[in-house]
Amino acid sequence: MSTVTEALIKGAIGGAGFLASAYTLTKFIAATPVKIAPRGDPEHDLDVVLCFNTDKFSQEAVDFFLQMVKQQSHLIVVPKAKSVLEEHEGEDKKESTTSGETYFLLGAKHATLVAIKHKKERAVGGDASEDPVPEHFTSGDRIDLLLFELGRLKVQPRHTAHATEEEDNVPAMPEPFQDEEHGLLLQQAMHSKLMTDHFPLHDDKERSELVEKWVKEWAKPQPLSTVRSYFGDEVGFYFGFLGMYTQWLMPLATVGLLTFVLDLFPRWAAYGRGLYSLLVTSWATAFLKFWKRRESTLRNEWGISSSDSLALEPTRIEFFGEKRFDPVDGCYYTYFSFKDRVKRYLVTITATMAAMAVVTVLMILYCAMEEWFAVAFIPATGWDGVWEYVFLVPSIIYSIVVLYVDAKYSEIASYLTNFENHRTEGDFANAQVLKLALFYFVNNFGFLFYVAFKTRDMVLLEQTLSSLLITRQLLGNLQEQLMPYMSKRSAMKAEEGKIAKETHNTHTIFNKVDAELLFPTYDGTFDDYLEMFVQFGQVTLFASAYPLASLWSLFNNIMEIRSDGFKLCVSFRRSHRTSTHGIGTWYYAFSALGYLSVMTNCAIFGLHSGFLNRLFPKMSFAGSLVAVAVMEHAMIAVKVCVEMFVPDTTAAVVEAHRMKRAWLRKKASLQVELSSRQLLQTQVSDGDKSNQDDNGQETIAAADVNEWLSREKERRVKLERELKSLNDLYMGWIREEQTKRKKTEHKLAALMERVKDPLHATNAPKAS
């Protein structure tokens, strides 16, 4: 079977999957399976759901938690309203349907949120911001402030051994908090499993705007600032990375398609694939460097600094160890020794190596299957015509097995990383990225390396790579879109049927909180980054083997942006808002693939493409190796120079930081001078009062002092005006930059509309 025919078959499969996913997603967006009532006035200021386990713990423990919240803050905590089913059932049935969980809603008034905002700014930056307080906080800001305030509350100790609630207004210590005096309230509640979960509620208005302007608008740029404001920093940076990656795939996909077309002309085929492989290595270097610059721009636009994430990063709930008292902070902390950590690292390393061995066995079995199919299913043995395509079966089976092993190892890696007992979420994520990136690399690319450099079978390499790419994208799209939506829909339909059976009401309207409790939980962007990591390797590591990989990745990512947005807005609970200053360790994982792609593509270019043999027919194999080594070292040197000498931040960001630092220095110096003059004025006034008995000196001193005070008052007024003008200048510059960005976005949107209009105009006569 020819290469073109095989490519057309795989292209048809991938295209059909893409169109089916797009059609399914469009239908899901338009579908409204059940009716959900909007939040009423009593729930208007309540944004977070707290889930308590009343099956394992007594109601006294829940009451203690609520009492601590009321004593130490002005947060509002109210029980969840009864559902339709709970109102209809009796008290006995109600207890049987709650599944041992009690739900409360957390919120705060606007004045309380303003006070928490100033408190948070002092905790992070040391001083409250002078920016005007907004009249209405966004739902994301409200959730951040609520969880910040809840996370700082402590378990208050009893005053005496026989204190009672009536005497000291502090309830008795229940079981989960008995040994946690001075500890953090929320952390201990989560660690003891008294609180099973807490999650933010969707805001109907903001979510509807996101669906209309983001999920449904395929051709327009992503509203990244709105996405970040609603879902948090982690999700915002993920979609920023995915969007930029998709944009950069467009020129690469065009060149890849042209390279595939050149395969129709044998004279130019070797040149096309060889040059394409070198182009991909340069593309990967430029993309990663420009992403670093884009990342710094997003941080500047969103007002994120690396110190914010570090200051607000709490200890993980699952972290355990010896309890020790910190006399500086006045509370207990958890200590885990280095010796115990090393022992756990040895266990996890052994388990990871065992998983690698299993993957190696699967690769050997696949090689044996390929060899058997290559001998058994050939036209000489009667397998011709349509049956000739049976040889694709091993690669398809191997692709499915790779996906299954990836999913299972993800569970194992999560368990192993938990076993290592990391203190913070950042350390946990870094360790998990290392394990999964290493395993996914071996599982997805190990056999490809074997084929490329051991058997040197480029036909089998192209066949396996294309099967892995298309199978993963096809199954991944269906799994991401269909499974969460159908899981949520089936849960709501089951609850709807149960309510209809009990109440004899066929037109069920769900309470918003009850409906969102049925939604599946979004586990974060980890799996999404893993998917992009594997795809990036499939595009870059063996570029010349399958040039169409960039084209199918482009189509997949266009769908991925909208499908991920759809599942976040419609199919899942609202995600937890994780503070971060970028994509973190994932950048280094992608960068490692970039360096490795230089080596693999240079080797394929020199040893397999035939490019060097055509230019230098008399060159020996040793000479080819030397040429490949020189080329690889030169490209790595260029890559290192680009990373070292091209700055990670744009000139606009550097200028913004410079102006901010200058403004802060000027503000600090003016405040110091103003404080010193106020102190001097106070001292002079006190000295003038102390000389009341000496009339002559008093008259002279009072006149001099009054004149000096008037001059100082004028100077102080000038200083205050100068400080205010500097502040206004800085804020005006910020507003001007925001206006410029909005104008640019509007111009880009208008340009996209103008591009659409000629297309519709040219298609209209054909349709008529």
N, C-alpha and C positions, 0 to 999 in steps of 0.2 A: 504494500500500500504506500502511495506517495506521501511525502511530507505535507503537501498542500491538502490532500484529502483528509489526512489525520488532523491537521489543524482546523479544517472546516468542521469536522465532526465535534472536536472538543470546543470549538467556538460556538457551535450551535447549542451544545449542552450548557455552556456557561451563559450564553445569551438568553436561553430559555429560562435558566434559573434567575438571572437578573430581572427579566421582564415579569416572571411570576412573583418574585419578591416585591417588585414595584407595584404590581397590581394588587397584591395582598395588602401591602402597607396602605395604599390609597383607600381600599375598602375598609380597613380597620380604622383609619382616621375618620371616615365618614360615618362609621357605625356608632350608635348610641344604644348599647344593649340594655341598660337599666337606667332608671331615673334616680339621681342623687340630689337631695335637697341641699340648697346652699346654707352656709352657716348663718344662724340667726344672730340677733343682737347680743344675747348672753355669751355667745362664743366668739364675738368679733375680736376681742383682744387676746384670745387664747390661741397659741400657735404651736405648742408642743404637746405630744401625748406621752404620758408616763405610764408604763405597764408594770404592775406589781404582782408578785407571785403570792397569793393568799392561800395556796394549797399547802406549801411547805412551811410558810411563816404565819404567825398569828396576825390578827388585825392590829394588835398593839404596836407591832413593828412599823406598819404603814402609818399609824397615827403619830408615832414618834418622828418619823421622817417629815410628815406634814407640819408637825409642831416646830421642828427645827427650822423649816423654811419660813414659817410665819414669824418666828422670833428674831431671825437674823436678816430678814429682807422684807421688801414690800411687794414681793411677787404674789400673784393671784393663782391659787390652786383650787380647782373645783372638780367634783366627780363628774365623770362622763354621763350625759343624759341617757336614759333607758332607751333601748332600741324598740322597734315595733313588736318584736317577738317577746321581749322581756316585759313589756307593758301588758301583753295579752295573757302571758302565762302566770301561774300562781307563784308564790314565793318559793315553794319547794322545787318546782321545775326551773325556776330562774337560777337557783344555785347549781343545778345540774348542767345548765347550758353555758355557764361562765368559764368553764374549763379551769377553775382555780386561779383566775386572773382578775384583777381590779384595775380600772383605768381612770386616770385623772388628767385634766387639761391644765396646762401651765401658761401663764401670760402675765402682762403688766400694763399699767396705764402709761400714757405718753410721758408724763412727768417722771415716772419711775425709770423709764427707758433713757431719758435724758441724763438722769443722775448716774445710771449704770454706764452710759457712754463716757462720761467724764472720768469715772472711776477706772474704766478699761484703758483709756488713753494714758492716764497717770501710771498704770501698772506696766504698760508696754513702753511708752516713750518718756516717762518721767515728768510730763507736763501735759495739762489738758489743752486741746486744740482750741484756737480762737475762731474757727470756722463757725458760721451761723448754724444754729440747731435747726434741722428740717422740721417743717410742720407735721409731716407724716413720714415715718420710717417705712422703708420697703419691708416686705415680709422676711427677706433674707437678713437684713440688719436687725430686725426684731428677734429673730431666732438666735443670731449670734450673741446678742446682748443677754437674752434669757439664759442661755446655756453657760455663758461666762459667769453670770451672777450665781447660778445654781452650782456651778463647779467650784466656787470659792468658799461655799458654806462649810462649816465644820461641825463635828459632833461635839456638842457642849457637855462638859462634865457636870456631875452633881456637886452641889456645894458641900454637903455633909453626907455621911453614910446613911442617915435615916431621913433624907430629904424626900418630901412628897411633892406631887404636882401642885397641890393647893398652897403649900408653903413657899416653894421657890419658883413656881410657874415653869418647872421643867419636869417632863414626864419621866417615869422610871426607865432605866436603860433596858431595852429588849435584847433578845439574843444576838442579832447580827452586829450590834454596836457596843456590846459590853466591854470589849477589850480595845476599843478604838477611840478613846477619849482624845480630843484634839485632832483626830484624823479628819479627812475630807469626807463629807456626808455622801455625796453622789458616788464617789469612787468606792466607798465601802458598801453602799447599797448595790452597786453593779457587781462588785467582787463576790459578795455573799449570795448573789442571785435573788435577793429580795426584789430588786428591780430587774426584770428580764429584758427590758428594752425601753428606749425612748426615741421618738422620731418626730420630725416636724411635719405639720400638715401642709398640704398644697393650698396655695392661694388661688381661688377660682379666676379672678380677674387677670392676674399676672400669668397664670398658666395658659389661659385662653389666648392672650396676646402672643405668648411664645409659640403656641401651636400654629397660629395664623401667620406670624412673621418669620418663623424659623422652620418648622416641620413641613408646612405646605408650600413654602416659597423655595423651590428647587434651584432656581437660577440666580437668586440674589445672594449677596455675601451674608455670612452668619452674623447675627447680632451678639457678638461675643461678650460685650459688656453686660447686656441683659441676661445672657446665660450665666455668666459668672455671678451676677447679683442674685439670681434666683437659686442656683445650685451650689455656689461656693467656688473657692479658688481651684480645687482639684479638678472639678468637672470643666471649669472654664479653660484651664490650661490644656486639658485633654482635647477639647474641641478646637482650640487654637492650633495645636500641633497637628491634629488630623486634617483640619482645613488647609493649612499651609502645605502639608505633605501631598494632599490631593492636587493642589494647584501646581506644585512642582512636578507631579507625575504627567501633567498634560504635554509639555514638550518632549519628555522622555518617551511617552507612549507614541507620539507622532514619529519620532525617529525609529522606535522599535517596529512600528508598522511598516515603515519604509525599508528597514532591514529585512523584514520577512518577505516583502515584495521582491527584494533583490535575490532571494533564494530561487526565484523562478529563472534566474539567469546564472547558470553555473560558473560562468567566467568571473562574476562579481560577488558571488555568494561569500567566499572566504574573506574578501576585503570588507564587506559590509558587516559581518558578524564580528570580525576582529576589531574594527574601529568602534563598533557599538559597545563592546566590552570595556574598552578604554574610556569611552565617553561616560559610561555608568559610574566608574570609579571617581571621575572628576565631579560628576553630578552629586554623588553621595557626600563628598567633601564640602561642596558649596552649599548643599541643602542644610547639613548639620550646622555649619557656621552661621548661615543666615537665620536658622531657627534660634540660635543663641541670641542674636541681635533682636529678633522678633520677640523673644521671651522677655528681654530687658525692657522693650517698649511696652509690652502688656503690663509688666510690673509697675512701670512708671504711670501708665494710664489708670491703673486700678489702685494706686497708692499702697503697694505692697513692698515691704522691705524684708530681708532675710531675718532681721532681729525680731520682727513680729512673730514669725512662725516659731522661732526658738523660744520666745518668751511665753507663748501661749500653748506650747506643746506639753500636755500633762503626762503623768506616768500611766502606762497601760493598765487597764483593769485587771488583766490576767497576770500581771507581774507579781511574783511572790518571793518571799525570803524572810530573813530575820528582822524583827521589828526593833528599831533603835530610835532613841529620842534625840532630836536636834535642838540644842538649847538656843540656837540663834533664831530659828523660825518658831520655836515653841510648840513643835508638833512631832509626831512619830513619822519615821520614814522607813522604807523597806530596803534592806541590804542583802545583796547576793554576792557571794565570794567569787573571786576570779578562778579559784581552783575548781569549784563546782561547775562553772561555766565551761572550762576547758573539757571536763569530762563529758558534758552534754554535746559539745562540738564534735568530739571523737565519735559519739554515737551517730550523730546526724551525718557526718562525713561517710561513715561506714554504710549507712542506709542509702545515701545518695550513690555511692559507688556500686552497691548491689543493684539499684535501679538501672544504672548504666549497663551493667552486665546483662540484665534482662533485655534491654533494647538491642544490645549486640546480638543476642541469640535470635531475636526477631528479624534482624537484618540478614543473618545467615540463612534463616528459613526462607526469606523472600528471595535471596539470591538463588537458592536451590529451586524454588518454584519457577523463577524466570528461566533458568536453564532448561528445566523440563518442558515448559510451554514452548520454548524456542525450538525444541527438537520434535515435540509431539504434534503441535498444531501448525502445520505448514501445508502449503498446497500439494507437496509431494505425497503426503499421507491422506489426501482427500479433503483437507480443510481449506477450501478455496471459496471465492465469492463472498457472500455475507459472513460466512463462518470464519473468514480470515481475521475478523475483528476480535476473535476470542482471545488473541494474545494481549489485549488490553486488560483482561480480567485480573491478573496478578497485581498490576499497578493500582487498580481501583481498590482491590481488597487491602493492599498495603496502606493506601491512603486512609481508608476507614479505620484500620487498626492503629495507625499513628494518631488519629484524632482521639480514639478511645483511650490509648495509653496516656496521651497528654492530659485528658480530663482526670484520669485516676491519679496520675502523679501530682496534679495540682492539689488534690486532697491530701496526699501524703506529704507534700512540701509544706502545706499549711500546718499539719500536725507537727512536723519536725521543727518548724520555726517556732511554734508555740512551745515546744519542748525545750528549746534553747533559752527561753525565759528572758526576752529582751525588755528593757525598761521602758522605752518610748515607742510610739507608733512609727517614727522615722527609722529607728534601728531595726524594728520588725520588718518594715517594708524593704529596707536595703538587703537584709538577709534573705528574704523570700524572693526578691528579684534575682539575686545571685543564683539561688538553687534552680529556680524555674527557667531562667535564661540559659543556664548551662545544660539542663536536661532537655529543654525544647530544642536547643541547638543540636545536640547529639541525636535526638529522636527524629528531627525533621531534616537534618542535613548530613548526618553521618553516612547514610547509604549513598547520597549524592557525591560526597567526597571519594568514597570507595570506587564508584563508577567512573568518576572524572579522572582520577589519578592512578588507580590500580588497573582496572580493566580497560580504561580509556575508550569506552563505548559511548560515543556522543549521541547515538540514536537512542539508546536506553536511558541516558541522562535526560534528554529532552522529554522522552515519554514519561519518566517517573516524575520529573519536576512539574510538567504540565498537569499530570493527574493529581499530584498533591495540591497544587495551587487551586485548580478548579473545584475539586471535591471539597476542600476546606471552605472555600468561599460559598459554594452552593449550600452545604449543610449549615454553615455558620449563619448565613442570612435567614434561613428558615427557622433555625433554633432561636436566634435572637428575637425575631419578630413574632413567630407563631406561638412558641411555648409560653413566654410570660403572659401574653395577652389571653391565650386560651385558659391558662391557669387562673388568672384573675376572673375571667368571664365565667368559668365553670364554678368557681367558689361563690361568686355573686348570684349565679343562677340557682345553685343549690340552696343558698340562704333565702333567695326570693321564693323558691318553691316551698321551703319550710314555713316561711311566714304566710304564704298564701294558704297553705294547708291548715295552719293554726287559726288564722284570722278570717279565712274565706274572702280574702281581698286579692283580686287578680291584678290590680294596678298598684304594685308596691313602689313606694318611694323610700330609698335608703337615707338614713342619717349619714352625714358626711364622714364623721369619725368612724362609724360602724363600717362604712364602705371601704375606707382606707385601711382599716385593720385587716381586711380580706386581701389586700394587695400583697404581692411578694416583695421581699426586701432587696433593695439594690446593694450589691456588695462592693461597690466602688469601681474604679477604672482599671483595676489590676488586670482582669481578663481582656479588656479592650486593648491595653498596651501590649499584652502578650500576642494578641492577634496581629497587631501592627508590626511587632518585632519579627514574627515569622514571615509575614508578607514582605517586609523590607529585606530580609535575607534572601527570599525567593527571587526578588527583583534584582538584587545587586551581586550576590555571590557567584552565580553562574549565568551572567547576563547573556552571553553569546549562545548558550544552549537553548534558551527559549525567549527570544526577543519580545514575544507577545505578552510576557508576564506583566510588564508595566501597563499595557492596555487593559487587561482584565483587572488588574489592581485598581486602575483609575475608575472603571465602572463600579467595582465593588465599593470603593470608598465614597463615591457619590451617593450610593445607596446607604452606606454605613452611617454617614452623617445624619441623614434623616431618620433612619431606623433607630439609631441610638437616641436621638432626640425624642422620637415617638415613645420609645419604651420608658424613658425617664419622665416624660410628661403624663403619660396615659396608663402605662402598664405596671408601674412600680410605685411603692411609697416614695415620698420625697426623700432624696438622698441626704445623708449626714453631711454637714458642711465642714470639710476638712481644710484647715489653713495650710497653705504651701506656697513656695515662691518659685515654682517651676515644675517641670516633669521629673526632677530629681534624678535618681539613679538610672532611670530609663535612658537618659541622654548618653551615659557611659556605655550602656548595653548596645545602643544603636551605633555609637562611635566605634565600639569594638568590631561590629559587623562591617563598618566602613573600612577599617584598616585591613580586615581579613579579605574584603572584596578586592582590594588592590593586589594581594598575593594571588588569589584564585584566578582573577581575570587576566593578570599578566601571564600566569602559567598557561591558561587555556589559549590565550592569544599567541604565545610563542610555540607551544607544543602541539596544539590540536587544530588551530585555525588554518594552518598551511600558509599563512601570510609571510612568515619569514622564509619558508622554503621557496616561495615564488620570487621573492626579492633576491635571495641569495641561494641559488640551487645547490651550490657546493658546500654549504654550511653543514658541519657535522652535528650530531646530537649534543655533544659537549659544548660546541659553540652556541647552540640554541639555548642551552641551560645558562651559559654565561650572559647571553643577551637578555634572557628573561630576568636573571638576577639584577643586572644593571638597570633594566627598565623598572623593576619593582622597587629597588632602592631609591631611584630618582623620583618616582611618584610618591613614595612615602615621605621623602624629604620635602617635596612640594606640599604635601598634606600637613606635615608638621609646621612648616613655615606659615601656611595659611592660618593654622590654629594659633600660632604664637604672635604673629604680627598684625593680623586683622582683628581689631577690637571687638569684644563681645557686646558692646553697647553702641548705639548710634550716636551721632553728634547731637541730635536733639535731646536725647536722654542725658548725655553728659552736661549739656548746657542747663537743662532743668535742675540737675543735681547741684551744679555750681551756683545757680541763683538761689536755690533753697539754702545751701550752706552759708552763702553770703548774708542772706536775710536772717538766718538764725544767729550768726555771729553779731550782726548789727543789733538785732533785738536783744541779745544777751548783754552787750556792752551798754546799750541805752538803759536797760533795766538796772544794771549795776550802778551806773552813774545816778540814775533817778533815786535809787534806794539810799545811796550814800548822801545825797543832798537832803533827802527827807530826814535822815538820821541827824545830820548836822543842824538842820533847822530846829529839830526837837531839842538838841543839846543847847543851842543858843537861847531858845525860849525858856528853858529851865534855868539857865544862868542869869537871864534878865530878871526872873522872879526872885532869885536868891539874893539880889542886891537891893531890896526894897528899902532898907534903912538908910542908905547913902543917897540923899536926894539929888545932889549935884551930879554925881556920877551916873545916877539913874537916868536923868534927863538927857545927858550926852549919849549914853549907851543906847537908850531907846531910839533916838533919832537915827543913829548910825545903823542900828539893827533893822529898823523899819525900812530904811533905804536899801540895805543889803537884801532884805527879804523880798522887797518888790522886784529887785533885779533878778533874784533867784526864781521868783514866781514866773517872771516873763521867760526866763531861760527854760524852766520846766515845761511851760506851755509849748514853747518851740520844740522841745524834745518830744513831747507827746504827739504834737502834730507830725513831726518827722517820722516817728514810729508808726503812726497811723497811715501816713502816705506810703511808707515802705510796704506796710501790710496790704494796703489797697493796690499798690503796684503789682505785688506778687499774686494776689487773688485775681486782679485783672488779667495778668498774663495767663493764668490758668484758664480763666473763662474764655480768653481769646483762642487758646489752643483747643479747647473743647469745641468752640464754634467752628474753627477751621476743620476739625475732624468731622463734625456733623455735615458741614458743607461738602466735604470730599465724599462722604458716604452718600449724600443726596445726588451729587454729580455722577457717582458710579452707578447708582440705581437708575438715574435717568438715562445714562448711556446704555445700560442693559435693556431698558425699555425700548430705546431707539433701535438697538440691534434686533430685538424681537419683532418690531413693527415691519421692517422690510421682509423678514421671513414670512410673516403672515400675509403680506401683500403679494409676495411671489407665489405662495401656496394657494391663494384664493382663486385665481383663474383656473388652476389645475383642478381644484375641487369642483368648480362650476362646470 
